Amino acid sequence: MINKKISLLEFTKKELDDFLTKNLNQKSYRTKQIFNWIYKNKTDDFEKFKNLPLEIRKILKEKFKIYSFELEKKDVSKIDKTIRYNFKTDDSSIIPTVFIPKVSRNVVCISTQIGCSIGCSFCNSGKFKYKRNLNCSEIVEQVLRIEKDVGKINGVLFMGMGEPLLNFENLVKSIKIFVDDDAFCISKRKITVSTSGIVPNIYKLLEKNLQIKLAVSIHSYNDEKRKKVVKNLNFTVEEILKAAIYYAKNTKTKLTIEYVMIKNFNDKEEDALGISKILKFLTKNKKELIKINIIPYNLVEKSKEFIAPEKENVENFKNILIKEGFLTFIRKPYGTDINAACGQLGLF
C-alpha cells in the first residue's frame, strides 16, 4: 500500500513557514528548527525534534514523513570509489543516483525523471520509456540520503536519468532547497543543470534568477547528424546554443558544451571545426563564455551499436578546439565498472 503521508522534503522554507504559521498558528522560528533537524542533523524521527512542542511533533508524525525511498542497491567502484545508489520509490520505480568523490569537493549526480522521453540512442537512460517526473521531495531525498551516508555534499549535477528542464517546477523548487542556508547550503555556482536543449525552458530558467550553471548536450554541429542520436527533440543546434549562450551571458556563468564522442560518427576534424564555427558565430568571438567537455562514449552493457573513439582522435579533437580558442577538456569517466558513468545510468 502506498504511503499517503506527504514528505517534508516537498516544502521550501517559505512553503513550510506558510503552512506552520497559517494552519498551525506557529511562529516562523519553528520552520528553521524543523529544517535544522532534517538537513543539519539528518533526523527522520519526529520524536527527536525535541525543541518542538509535543502537539506539533504529533501533527508532523500523523501527516508527514521525511524519507520515501528504500535503498535497493549500493555499488562502490573499485576503480575510483564512486558510488551508485539505486533507490526504490513508493510506486516501486528505481532511481539511479551517483556519488562522485573528488579531491576538492563531494559531488552527486541526480535524476529528475523515471525513464526519459528524449531517447538519446547512446544513453542507457534513453532506452527506458518515460514513466513520470520525480517530485521535489524525490529529487531532494537523493542528495539528503547520500549526504547522510558519506558526508557533506558540495556540488549537485542534474545529469542523471531524465531531462531536467521537462520537470521544470520541481527542478526549480529543489534548487531553492539545495542553496538554502538552513538546508544544504550549496553554492549556486556548484549546481549544474544539464539539458539536451529544451529551448523555451532555458529562457524560463533565466527568468527564475537562480544563478546556477547550465550545460547543454550537443554531440554534433549538424542538425541531421544530431537527430540520429538525439531522436525526440526538434530544436536546432543553433536555437539551443543561442539560448544557452544567452543564459550564460546574462548570469555571468560559463556555459558547458557536452559532446559525447562516438567512433566514426562525430570524432573527425570536420566535426571539431563545425562546432568551432557555429560557436564563434553565436558568441561573436566571446569565447570566455564557453567550456567544452569531450566525453568519450562509455560502453553501455549489451549495446553493440556504438564504439568508443580512439584516444588519438579524442586528443586531436581537443587540440583543434583549443587551437580555435576554446577552453576544452576530456571529461574523466567515474564509476565505469558499476555502470555509473555518463550514459550508463539506465537500469540493468
Sequence and secondary structure as in RCSB ss.txt:
>XXXX:A:sequence
MINKKISLLEFTKKELDDFLTKNLNQKSYRTKQIFNWIYKNKTDDFEKFKNLPLEIRKILKEKFKIYSFELEKKD
VSKIDKTIRYNFKTDDSSIIPTVFIPKVSRNVVCISTQIGCSIGCSFCNSGKFKYKRNLNCSEIVEQVLRIEKDV
GKINGVLFMGMGEPLLNFENLVKSIKIFVDDDAFCISKRKITVSTSGIVPNIYKLLEKNLQIKLAVSIHSYNDEK
RKKVVKNLNFTVEEILKAAIYYAKNTKTKLTIEYVMIKNFNDKEEDALGISKILKFLTKNKKELIKINIIPYNLV
EKSKEFIAPEKENVENFKNILIKEGFLTFIRKPYGTDINAACGQLGLF
>XXXX:A:secstr
     EEGGG  HHHHHHHHHHHS   THHHHHHHIIIIIS    GGG TTS HHHHHHHHHHEES   EEEEEE
E TTT  EEEEEE TTS EEEEEEEE SS EEEE   EES SS BTT SGGGS   EE  HHHHHHHHHHHHHHH
    EEEE SSS GGGSHHHHHHHHHHHH TTTT   GGGEEEEES  HHHHHHHHHTT   EEEEE S S HHH
HHHHBTT    HHHHHHHHHHHHHHHT  EEEEEEE TTTS SHHHHHHHHHHHHHHHTT GGGEEEEEEE    
TT  S     HHHHHHHHHHHHHTT EEEE     GGGT STT  S  
